[in-house]
Amino acid sequence: MASLTARITNRMPIRAGGVRKAAAFAVLLCGLLLAACYASHGMLLDTDEAAQPLLDGIYVRDGDPADRFQVTETADGGYRFERFNANGTIGETRRALFTPMALEDGRPAFAIAVQEGDGYAYAVAMIAQGRVQLATPDCADPADRNLAVDHGGDADDDGAMTACTFHNRGALLSALAAFAGQADFGGSYQRH
């Protein structure tokens, strides 16, 4: 887990007010979800509850046509995300699993897990009217760290950064739902 968490802070933009800005959908889905520091050693989302709310296709970030991905459903209920390089070739590929989650305000949302070699990293997606927005918690941010600890996660400080590790599904989903209620969701991606 240390290698997962050691790479996190170098990849996340800062949002106004000292709180980490929501990571771009691209960051998550091209394998830079290394930045999502709500993490676990094993998969905590229920694969039997996997959802595929996105259609296969190419998703492009509003205002940045160079930021695009090929999204493909997989037979196991997840997705394969392939980033396009500037020269048009396929870059890094990552697999992600979406599961529905309940938010207090009733908005539909999805918990997302992306596997890394040494564990899983998690984020929240909001999908409405064909647009996808993502927020990624960052345990270096005291608000995100406190939510994790309040909901049963462990804040692990390895000197280089703080990561929040979860050991059970209920604690993770509770923390993600609370995070979504205060998160600044980033720019939208839409299918083209």
N, C-alpha and C positions, 0 to 999 in steps of 0.2 A: 504494500500500500504506500510505502514511502516514496517509491518512484512515481506513482500516480499523483500524490499530493505535492511533491516537490516541483512539478511542472505547472501547477495550477495558476499561480499568481502572475506569471509572465504572459498569460494569454487573455486576461480579462480587462476590458476597458473600465474606467472609473465613471460613475454617474454623478450628477450634481449632488451636493450635500454630503459628500464623503461616503456615499453608499455605492457599491459596485453596480454599474449599469448592466442591464440585461444583456446577456451575450447574444450575439447574432445567431440566427438559426444556422448559419454556415459554420460558426465556431463549433457548435454542438455536433452537427451532423457530418462534418468532414474529419472528425477524430480529434478535434481540439476540445472536446468535452472534458479533456483532462482538466479543464478549468472548473468543472462543476465539483465543488468540494463537499457536496453531500455524497458520501461514498459508502461502499460496503465491499467486503471480501467476496461474498457470494451474492447471487441474484436474489433480490428481495421482492421484486414484483412477481405477481402470480401469472405465469405464462398461460394458464387456462383462461385468464381474463384479457388476453391480448386483444387489441383493437387495431384496425387499419383505417383510420379516419382520412388518410390522404390517398388521392388517386395516383397511380403511376404517372410519371411525367417529369418534366424539367421545371424546377422551382427557381424563381429569380427574385432577388431582393429588390424591393421598391427603390428606385433611384440609383441602383448600381447593377447594370446588366452583366457585368463581369463576375458578379457573385452569384453563382448558379450551381445547381445540383441535379443529378438524375436520381429520382426516387423510384424504387422498385419494390413491390410487395414480395415477401418471401413466403414459402409454403408453411413455415412454422408460426405465422401470424405476426411477424415483425417486418422490418424494412431493411433494404440495403440502400445506403446513401453514397453516391459517387460524386466527388467534387470535380468540376471541370477546371483544368488548368487554363492559364491565359492563352496558351497556344491551341486550345481546343481539345487536347487529349484528356483522358480520364486520369484524375489524380487519386488521392487517398480514398479508400472505401471503408466504411464503417457500417456495422449492423446496429439497429436500434429497436427497442420494444416499447410500444405505447400501451398504457392501460388507463381506462377512465378513472377519474378521481372526483370526489365530491368536494365542492367548495362551499363555505358557509353562506355566501351570497347567491348560490344557485347557478353560477356561471359554469358552463361545461369546460372541463380541463382534462389534461392527460399528464400522467407521470411518465417520464421517459427514462429508460435505462440504456446506457451504451457500455458495452463490455470493453475493458482494457485488459492487457495481459495479466495485471495483478489485481483485478477487481472490477467493480462497476461504478459508474458515476451517474448522477441523476439530475434531472431538470424538470421544468413544467412547461407545457405547451398549451396555448389557447388557439383554437381554430374557429373562425367565424367568417362566413361569406367568402369562402375560398382563400382566406388569408391565414397564414400561420405566424404566430408570435411566440417567442421563447423567453423564459427568464431562468437564469442559472444562479442558484445560491452560492455565496462565497463566505466561508467561515472566517476569513480574515476581517470581514465586516462584523462588528459586534452585534448588530441587530440579527443578522442571519445566524450567527453562532449561538446567540441566546435562544432563538427559536429552536434550533437543533437540540440544545441541551434541555430546554423546557419540555420537549416532546420525546425525550429518551435517547438522544444521540450522545456520543462522546466527542468532546472537542479535544483533539490531539494536536499538541504544539510540538513540532519537531525542530524548532529553532528557525527554520527557513520560512515556515508558514503554519497556519492552523488549518486543519482539516476536520470535518465532522464525519465520524464513522457511525453507521447504524448497524444494528445487529438483528432487528426484527422489522417485518413489513409494516405493522401498525404504527410504530414510532416514525418510520420513514414517511409514510403517507400523511400522517398527522402533521409532521414538520413541513412537508412540501405544500400541503393545503394552507397552512398558516403563512408560509413564505409567499404563496401566490396572492394572498390577500394584501400584502404590502409591497409586492415586487413592481418594478418599473419594466414592463415588457418592452422589448426592443422593436426595431423595425420589422415590418411584415415581409414575408415571402409569399409569392403566389405562383400558381401553376400556369405555365405558358404553353 
